[in-house]
Amino acid sequence: MERKGSRLLTVEEARMVVGPDRFSRHLAYALGRVAGVRMGKRLLIPSKVVEALLEGRLPPEVLEAVHREARKLGGKA
């Protein structure tokens, strides 16, 4: 049974929720690497993390880690 708000999103699904024009692929993958989970080869991001990002509730240290990771991946963070 799935609880409300406990859904795991793919990186692309997370981008669509935030808005692909506001959230680059590099940032989405970086968020997944920092705050997501791996299931086999899939990188999944909890919907609660995406909600916290949209509401500005992600701690500054998490945001900094995401930006560092995005720079490693070649993005402009």
C-alpha positions in Angstrom: 0.0 0.0 0.0 1.4 3.4 -1.0 1.2 6.2 1.5 0.4 9.7 0.3 3.6 11.7 -0.2 5.9 8.7 -0.1 6.3 8.2 -3.9 9.7 7.8 -5.5 10.2 9.8 -8.7 12.6 9.2 -11.5 15.0 12.0 -12.3 12.9 13.0 -15.3 9.7 12.9 -13.2 11.3 15.2 -10.6 12.3 17.6 -13.4 8.8 17.7 -14.7 7.4 18.5 -11.2 9.8 21.3 -10.7 9.7 22.5 -14.3 12.3 21.5 -16.9 13.0 25.1 -17.7 13.8 25.8 -14.0 15.6 22.6 -13.1 18.5 21.3 -15.3 19.2 17.6 -15.9 22.5 18.1 -14.1 20.8 19.5 -11.0 18.2 16.8 -11.0 20.8 14.0 -11.1 22.8 15.8 -8.5 19.8 16.0 -6.2 19.2 12.3 -6.8 22.8 11.5 -5.9 22.7 13.6 -2.7 19.2 12.9 -1.5 17.9 10.0 -3.6 18.1 6.3 -3.5 19.4 3.7 -6.0 17.3 0.7 -6.9 19.4 -1.3 -9.3 20.5 1.1 -12.0 17.6 3.5 -11.3 18.2 6.7 -9.4 15.0 7.7 -7.6 14.2 10.9 -5.7 11.6 10.8 -2.9 8.7 13.2 -3.6 9.1 14.7 -0.2 12.6 15.9 -1.2 11.2 17.5 -4.3 8.4 19.1 -2.2 11.0 20.5 0.2 13.0 21.9 -2.7 9.9 23.7 -4.1 9.0 25.0 -0.7 12.5 26.2 0.2 12.8 23.8 3.1 16.0 21.9 2.0 18.8 22.6 4.5 21.6 24.9 3.1 24.2 22.1 3.5 22.1 19.8 1.2 21.7 22.6 -1.4 25.5 23.2 -1.3 26.1 19.4 -1.7 23.7 19.3 -4.7 25.4 22.3 -6.3 28.9 20.7 -5.8 27.6 17.4 -7.3 26.1 19.2 -10.3 29.4 21.0 -11.0 31.2 17.5 -10.9 28.6 16.3 -13.5 29.4 19.3 -15.7 26.5 21.6 -15.1 26.4 25.2 -14.3 25.2 25.2 -10.7 
